[in-house]
Amino acid sequence: MSDFCEHLDAIHSIKTPKEFVCEECIKTGSEWVHLRTCQTCGSTLCCDDSPHKHATKHFHRSGHPVIVSAEPGERWLWCFVDKMIAEY
């Protein structure tokens, strides 16, 4: 596995959540555990510990490779394609 990820390297400005809610869970009244924000489109969705795993589903549907933790105090990015994490 390489120590370089072109997707993470391409992030120069972090997109932050507009609201601290999972955009998909609120449509159905579902609950979430943690939030992640897509660095391509800015959608904020729930993590894999949440029942519906909307952030991962978004990646599979859209191909948008990088998310950032939207949790206060956390400063990391994750690339779904290369399975790499980076702090910022």
N, C-alpha and C positions, 0 to 999 in steps of 0.2 A: 504494500500500500504506500502510495506517495505521501510526502509531507506537504504537498502543494495542492490547493484546490482553486481552480480558476473562478469558480462561482463565488467563493468567499472573498477572493482577491478583488473581485469586481465591485464589491460593496464599498462605497465611499461615503455614503450618508445613510444613517439608520432611520428607517421608517418606524414610527411609533404608533401605538393604537389611537384611534380617534375617540373610542370609548373602551372601557375595560369590561367588555362582554364578548362572548363568542357570537359572532354574527349569525351563525346557523342555529345554535342552541336557542337563542331568544325567539326564533321563528316558531319553534315547537314547544317552548316552555321547558326544555331540557336543562340540566345542570352541567357544569364543567368543573375541572380541578384546577388547571393552569391554562394560561393563554399564550399564544404565539402569534407573531405578526409576520406576514409574508413580505419579503423584501423586494418582490417584483411589483405587486399590486396594492400592498398595504392592508389587505384583509386581515382581521384579527379573528383567530379561530382557536378551538380547544386542542389540548395536547393529547398524547396517546394514553395518559392515565385517566382521561375522561371517557365516559361511555361511548361517545360517537366519533372520537378521534378525527375531528373535522380538519385539522391542519394537515395531517397525512393524506386524507382523502382529497384535499385541495391540491396537494402536490401531484398525486396520481392523475387527477382530472386535468390540471392545468400545465403541469411540467415546471412550475415555478420552483426553483431548486433550494432557495435559502429562506429560513425563518429566523426570527430573533425572539428570545424570551420577552414576553410583555409583562413579566412579573417585576414589581418594584424591587430594586436592588440587584437584580440579576442582569449581567452584561455579557451575554454569549449569543453566538449565531450557530446554526446547524445547517449543513448542506445534506439534503436527502440523497443527492446523486452520489457524492463521494463519501458519504457517511463520516463527515469530519465536523468537529466543533472548533470554534475559535472565540476567544474573549475579545472584547473591544473596549 
